Amino acid sequence: MATTTAGTTADNTLYYGDNLDILREHIPTASIDLVYLDPPFNSNRNYNVLFKDESGKEAEAQITAFEDTWHWGPDAEATYRALTTEGNERVATMIDAMRKFIGANEMMAYLVMMTARLVELQRVLKPTGSIYLHCDPTASHYLKIIMDAIFDPGNFRNEIIWKRTSAHSGAKRYGPVHDTILFYGKSPRVEWVGGYQAYDETYVRERFNRGGERPWKDADLTGSGTRNGETGLPWRNFNPTAIGRHWGYLPSDLDQFDADGRIYWPPKGGWPRLKRFLEDTKGIPLQDVWTDVRSHSFCALSHSSCAGNPRVSEPSCSCPSRACEKRPLHGTQRADRRTFCGILCRVAQVLWDNLLTICGI
């Protein structure tokens, strides 16, 4: 455990305990780049801690670390009162209206618990920081409202749908196979770097079907709308302005493409096309539906930056790996990246030099 001082945190720090207390007592305002939050889902499960003696054998003593079943009681009531009387007015209005609609029950106790922590997480994020909240359909619709109230609807970036398993049977409903990840920025200044996923094998076979050992597909050389500059001029007797379009490249670039054999000239005439070679493509830009990330319950890290990494020897979660990869490193050798989530601890340790992890509720 790294040592800390009041208001500061050391590199590679692991806290264990109630993360609300740790956030309030140890984490400075605007000091965190990324939060990946994988909280309990209110799914009626108990999470236990097993104690071991010095020999490594499990002791008979076993406690419930926390129950993934929340009850409305004095603690929930006190947290609710604090949120409605001491906090942000918009958050107070939201949580009060939500209680009037939902009532003082287990779901409301869960949402009050989450709101108090999300308020603190918003505080500790840098203006350029981002947060990923992993949840499921049990409460994702409520959590989206809470996130809007705390982070502002304008800072909402994506609702990511993660297909976490291949199939499930359900009584009187469609099989539940997905979780939800809510992605917000702290402010419009949020830093994010897009990524790519590999093309589907069928797509490669059907589209990159020319070129033999160097397969390629053809792509449009023009863009929508006319231009008054060089890209609006005719090239090789093809005038894009006449068809309401413009060249996507300067004429000098088109000449170079043609010299390099990167222009496809249809044998029966027609507009020239760009040869896009498979070896030069990055794949498909990441979308907000993830079907290529396997459940952490049975997979090792599958992201390209971690697959085969000798520092990763145990099964971990690929979703936080993908989320972490979207944070820019600014070209520095040591990146100050601080994260929240037990599963993410190992992922962040592989991807970044510095991290802060809180394991607990």
PLY file of the C-alpha trace (Angstrom):
ply
format ascii 1.0
element vertex 361
property float x
property float y
property float z
element edge 360
property int vertex1
property int vertex2
end_header
0.00 0.00 0.00
1.50 3.32 -1.02
1.65 5.99 1.62
-0.47 9.11 1.36
-0.65 12.51 2.99
-3.68 14.70 3.56
-5.04 15.96 0.27
-2.52 14.03 -1.83
-2.17 10.53 -3.20
0.95 8.56 -4.02
1.57 6.74 -7.31
0.22 3.20 -7.64
-2.04 3.45 -4.61
-4.61 0.84 -3.59
-7.30 1.78 -1.08
-9.57 -0.85 0.44
-12.80 0.20 2.11
-15.83 2.41 1.67
-14.99 4.47 -1.40
-17.24 7.34 -0.30
-15.09 7.94 2.78
-11.89 7.53 0.78
-13.05 9.94 -1.91
-13.96 12.59 0.65
-10.89 12.21 2.85
-8.05 11.43 0.45
-8.80 12.41 -3.15
-8.23 16.07 -4.13
-10.62 17.99 -6.35
-9.91 17.84 -10.10
-7.11 15.27 -9.75
-8.49 12.25 -11.64
-8.26 11.58 -15.38
-10.47 8.52 -15.71
-13.11 6.75 -13.67
-14.28 3.29 -14.67
-17.02 2.39 -12.21
-18.20 -1.21 -11.98
-20.55 -1.04 -9.00
-23.00 -3.63 -7.69
-26.04 -3.92 -9.93
-28.73 -4.29 -7.25
-29.08 -7.91 -8.36
-29.72 -9.60 -4.98
-26.27 -11.15 -4.62
-24.05 -11.24 -1.54
-20.30 -10.68 -1.86
-18.19 -12.38 0.78
-14.66 -11.93 2.07
-12.77 -15.07 3.13
-10.12 -14.68 5.80
-6.95 -16.77 5.69
-4.50 -17.53 8.45
-0.75 -17.17 8.02
-0.48 -20.66 6.54
-2.68 -19.53 3.66
-5.57 -21.79 4.62
-9.06 -20.40 4.69
-10.20 -19.63 8.20
-13.68 -20.49 9.39
-14.52 -16.83 9.83
-16.28 -15.36 6.84
-18.05 -12.05 6.59
-20.30 -10.48 4.02
-18.31 -7.66 2.48
-21.48 -6.18 1.11
-24.91 -7.18 -0.03
-25.93 -6.38 -3.55
-29.39 -5.85 -2.07
-30.07 -2.44 -0.62
-32.52 -1.60 2.14
-34.13 1.69 3.00
-33.12 2.45 6.56
-31.50 5.14 8.69
-28.31 5.26 6.57
-30.22 5.65 3.31
-32.47 8.27 4.88
-29.50 10.24 6.20
-27.75 10.15 2.81
-30.96 11.23 1.11
-31.34 14.17 3.50
-27.77 15.25 2.89
-28.26 15.14 -0.87
-31.47 17.19 -0.71
-30.34 19.79 1.82
-26.58 20.16 1.53
-25.71 19.47 -2.09
-26.23 20.73 -5.61
-29.74 22.12 -6.16
-30.26 20.23 -9.41
-29.18 16.96 -7.82
-31.46 17.66 -4.85
-34.45 18.29 -7.12
-33.73 15.13 -9.11
-33.30 12.78 -6.15
-36.38 14.21 -4.40
-38.52 13.70 -7.49
-37.12 10.20 -7.93
-38.05 9.25 -4.37
-41.58 10.54 -4.88
-41.86 8.34 -7.96
-40.03 5.20 -6.77
-40.76 5.35 -3.06
-38.57 4.48 -0.05
-37.62 0.98 -1.14
-34.57 -1.12 -2.06
-34.15 0.45 -5.48
-34.24 3.95 -4.03
-31.69 2.99 -1.38
-29.39 1.76 -4.14
-29.84 4.96 -6.17
-29.18 7.17 -3.13
-25.98 5.20 -2.46
-24.89 5.63 -6.08
-25.78 9.34 -6.22
-23.64 10.22 -3.20
-20.63 8.54 -4.78
-21.20 9.94 -8.26
-21.31 13.45 -6.80
-17.86 12.88 -5.31
-16.53 11.32 -8.49
-17.67 14.35 -10.45
-15.77 16.55 -8.01
-12.47 14.66 -8.29
-12.47 14.43 -12.10
-10.31 16.86 -14.03
-12.11 19.12 -16.55
-10.60 16.91 -19.27
-11.56 13.69 -17.46
-14.19 11.11 -18.29
-16.26 8.51 -16.48
-17.60 5.13 -17.57
-20.41 3.70 -15.43
-20.99 0.00 -16.01
-24.53 -1.08 -15.13
-27.35 -3.33 -16.34
-30.98 -2.80 -17.39
-32.15 -3.22 -13.79
-31.28 0.39 -13.00
-29.53 1.89 -16.05
-32.50 4.13 -16.89
-32.48 5.62 -13.39
-28.69 5.97 -13.36
-28.81 7.85 -16.68
-31.09 10.47 -15.07
-28.74 10.72 -12.09
-25.71 11.13 -14.35
-27.50 13.84 -16.35
-28.22 15.75 -13.14
-24.64 15.49 -11.86
-22.58 15.76 -15.06
-25.05 17.75 -17.22
-26.83 16.26 -20.26
-24.46 18.18 -22.53
-21.54 16.11 -21.26
-23.19 12.80 -22.11
-21.14 11.02 -24.76
-22.46 7.49 -25.26
-24.67 4.76 -23.97
-22.54 1.75 -24.87
-24.31 -1.56 -25.25
-22.06 -4.48 -24.37
-23.18 -7.93 -25.48
-21.60 -9.82 -22.60
-22.75 -13.36 -23.44
-23.94 -15.27 -26.50
-27.38 -16.38 -25.31
-29.71 -16.58 -22.33
-33.16 -18.01 -22.02
-35.83 -15.88 -20.41
-39.33 -16.67 -19.21
-41.84 -14.51 -21.08
-39.14 -12.15 -22.37
-36.24 -11.94 -24.80
-32.96 -13.36 -23.55
-31.02 -10.73 -21.53
-27.50 -10.69 -23.00
-26.28 -7.12 -22.62
-25.00 -4.65 -20.05
-24.86 -0.87 -20.39
-21.89 1.46 -20.00
-22.73 5.17 -19.60
-19.90 7.39 -20.85
-19.74 11.05 -19.75
-17.12 13.77 -19.84
-16.53 16.13 -16.94
-16.83 19.07 -19.33
-16.80 19.86 -23.07
-13.00 19.79 -22.76
-13.02 16.01 -22.29
-10.07 14.24 -23.93
-10.85 11.12 -25.90
-9.03 9.16 -28.60
-11.05 7.00 -30.96
-10.18 3.40 -31.60
-10.83 0.66 -34.12
-11.92 -2.94 -34.18
-11.04 -5.53 -36.78
-13.25 -6.08 -39.80
-15.55 -9.07 -39.71
-14.09 -11.99 -41.69
-17.16 -12.13 -43.95
-16.82 -8.42 -44.71
-13.15 -8.85 -45.62
-13.93 -11.81 -47.85
-16.75 -10.01 -49.68
-15.34 -6.48 -49.96
-11.56 -6.95 -50.19
-11.96 -9.48 -52.97
-9.50 -8.10 -55.51
-5.73 -7.85 -55.57
-4.74 -11.42 -54.72
-2.12 -11.44 -51.99
-2.59 -7.69 -51.52
-6.39 -7.42 -51.30
-8.16 -4.10 -51.76
-11.60 -2.60 -52.04
-12.61 0.50 -53.98
-13.75 3.72 -52.30
-15.15 7.06 -53.45
-12.66 9.77 -54.38
-15.24 12.55 -54.08
-17.23 14.17 -51.30
-20.68 15.69 -51.13
-21.09 19.36 -52.09
-19.21 21.68 -54.43
-16.01 23.62 -53.69
-14.49 26.72 -55.27
-10.86 25.73 -54.80
-8.65 23.11 -56.45
-10.82 20.22 -55.28
-13.68 21.63 -57.37
-11.69 21.63 -60.61
-11.86 18.89 -63.28
-9.26 16.12 -63.11
-8.57 13.76 -66.02
-11.73 15.08 -67.72
-13.92 14.31 -64.70
-15.66 17.42 -63.34
-17.01 16.89 -59.79
-18.78 20.25 -59.74
-21.03 19.10 -62.57
-22.48 16.41 -60.33
-22.65 18.51 -57.17
-19.52 17.05 -55.59
-15.83 17.80 -55.07
-12.61 15.79 -55.00
-11.66 14.44 -51.60
-7.99 15.06 -52.40
-5.95 17.73 -54.16
-5.29 17.11 -57.86
-1.58 16.66 -57.09
-2.48 13.92 -54.61
-4.69 12.24 -57.19
-1.79 12.28 -59.65
0.44 10.63 -57.07
-2.21 8.01 -56.24
-2.46 7.15 -59.92
1.31 6.91 -60.27
1.41 4.56 -57.27
-1.29 2.30 -58.72
-3.84 3.33 -56.10
-6.53 4.48 -58.55
-9.03 1.98 -59.94
-10.24 2.80 -63.44
-13.45 0.87 -64.21
-12.91 -1.09 -67.46
-16.26 0.03 -68.89
-15.76 3.67 -68.01
-17.14 5.53 -65.04
-15.57 7.61 -62.35
-12.18 6.58 -60.99
-12.14 5.05 -57.53
-9.55 4.84 -54.77
-7.94 1.47 -54.08
-8.06 0.99 -50.30
-5.69 -1.84 -49.42
-6.53 -4.06 -46.47
-2.98 -3.73 -45.11
-3.45 0.05 -44.82
-6.80 0.02 -43.06
-7.25 0.33 -39.31
-10.58 -1.47 -39.24
-13.97 -0.13 -38.22
-14.11 2.90 -35.92
-15.43 1.80 -32.54
-19.20 2.07 -32.31
-21.48 2.19 -29.28
-22.45 -1.49 -29.55
-19.68 -3.86 -28.41
-20.05 -7.46 -29.51
-16.36 -8.36 -29.71
-15.53 -8.04 -25.99
-16.04 -11.27 -24.10
-17.30 -11.44 -20.54
-14.61 -11.10 -17.88
-15.99 -14.19 -16.20
-14.16 -16.43 -18.64
-11.76 -14.40 -20.77
-8.33 -12.91 -20.59
-7.67 -9.40 -21.76
-8.48 -9.35 -25.45
-7.57 -5.78 -26.30
-4.63 -5.57 -28.68
-2.51 -3.67 -26.18
-2.87 -6.42 -23.57
-3.28 -9.64 -25.50
-0.16 -11.72 -25.00
1.31 -9.19 -22.59
3.53 -11.16 -20.17
2.48 -8.82 -17.36
-1.09 -10.13 -17.62
-1.32 -13.67 -16.35
-4.86 -13.94 -14.97
-8.34 -13.42 -16.46
-9.37 -9.78 -16.41
-12.04 -7.55 -17.86
-11.75 -6.34 -21.44
-14.32 -3.57 -21.13
-12.21 -1.40 -18.81
-9.20 -2.15 -21.03
-10.99 -0.66 -24.01
-12.17 2.31 -21.95
-8.65 2.96 -20.64
-7.21 2.89 -24.14
-9.38 5.86 -25.08
-7.39 8.15 -22.77
-4.55 10.00 -24.55
-1.07 9.67 -23.06
0.21 13.06 -24.29
3.48 11.46 -25.42
4.80 11.26 -21.85
6.59 8.24 -20.50
4.78 8.38 -17.17
1.07 9.06 -17.36
-0.80 10.19 -14.26
-3.84 8.00 -14.60
-5.98 7.32 -11.57
-8.83 4.89 -11.69
-11.61 3.38 -9.60
-12.71 -0.26 -9.74
-11.38 -3.54 -8.40
-11.39 -5.30 -11.77
-9.72 -2.30 -13.37
-6.76 -2.39 -10.99
-4.87 -5.01 -13.00
-5.86 -3.49 -16.35
-4.68 -0.01 -15.38
-1.43 -1.38 -13.97
-0.65 -2.91 -17.36
-1.63 0.14 -19.42
-0.32 2.97 -17.25
2.60 3.72 -14.98
0.65 5.48 -12.23
-2.73 4.50 -10.90
-4.98 4.85 -7.93
-7.55 2.15 -7.28
-10.31 1.88 -4.71
-11.61 -1.60 -4.01
-14.86 -1.48 -2.12
-18.35 -0.08 -2.12
0 1
1 2
2 3
3 4
4 5
5 6
6 7
7 8
8 9
9 10
10 11
11 12
12 13
13 14
14 15
15 16
16 17
17 18
18 19
19 20
20 21
21 22
22 23
23 24
24 25
25 26
26 27
27 28
28 29
29 30
30 31
31 32
32 33
33 34
34 35
35 36
36 37
37 38
38 39
39 40
40 41
41 42
42 43
43 44
44 45
45 46
46 47
47 48
48 49
49 50
50 51
51 52
52 53
53 54
54 55
55 56
56 57
57 58
58 59
59 60
60 61
61 62
62 63
63 64
64 65
65 66
66 67
67 68
68 69
69 70
70 71
71 72
72 73
73 74
74 75
75 76
76 77
77 78
78 79
79 80
80 81
81 82
82 83
83 84
84 85
85 86
86 87
87 88
88 89
89 90
90 91
91 92
92 93
93 94
94 95
95 96
96 97
97 98
98 99
99 100
100 101
101 102
102 103
103 104
104 105
105 106
106 107
107 108
108 109
109 110
110 111
111 112
112 113
113 114
114 115
115 116
116 117
117 118
118 119
119 120
120 121
121 122
122 123
123 124
124 125
125 126
126 127
127 128
128 129
129 130
130 131
131 132
132 133
133 134
134 135
135 136
136 137
137 138
138 139
139 140
140 141
141 142
142 143
143 144
144 145
145 146
146 147
147 148
148 149
149 150
150 151
151 152
152 153
153 154
154 155
155 156
156 157
157 158
158 159
159 160
160 161
161 162
162 163
163 164
164 165
165 166
166 167
167 168
168 169
169 170
170 171
171 172
172 173
173 174
174 175
175 176
176 177
177 178
178 179
179 180
180 181
181 182
182 183
183 184
184 185
185 186
186 187
187 188
188 189
189 190
190 191
191 192
192 193
193 194
194 195
195 196
196 197
197 198
198 199
199 200
200 201
201 202
202 203
203 204
204 205
205 206
206 207
207 208
208 209
209 210
210 211
211 212
212 213
213 214
214 215
215 216
216 217
217 218
218 219
219 220
220 221
221 222
222 223
223 224
224 225
225 226
226 227
227 228
228 229
229 230
230 231
231 232
232 233
233 234
234 235
235 236
236 237
237 238
238 239
239 240
240 241
241 242
242 243
243 244
244 245
245 246
246 247
247 248
248 249
249 250
250 251
251 252
252 253
253 254
254 255
255 256
256 257
257 258
258 259
259 260
260 261
261 262
262 263
263 264
264 265
265 266
266 267
267 268
268 269
269 270
270 271
271 272
272 273
273 274
274 275
275 276
276 277
277 278
278 279
279 280
280 281
281 282
282 283
283 284
284 285
285 286
286 287
287 288
288 289
289 290
290 291
291 292
292 293
293 294
294 295
295 296
296 297
297 298
298 299
299 300
300 301
301 302
302 303
303 304
304 305
305 306
306 307
307 308
308 309
309 310
310 311
311 312
312 313
313 314
314 315
315 316
316 317
317 318
318 319
319 320
320 321
321 322
322 323
323 324
324 325
325 326
326 327
327 328
328 329
329 330
330 331
331 332
332 333
333 334
334 335
335 336
336 337
337 338
338 339
339 340
340 341
341 342
342 343
343 344
344 345
345 346
346 347
347 348
348 349
349 350
350 351
351 352
352 353
353 354
354 355
355 356
356 357
357 358
358 359
359 360
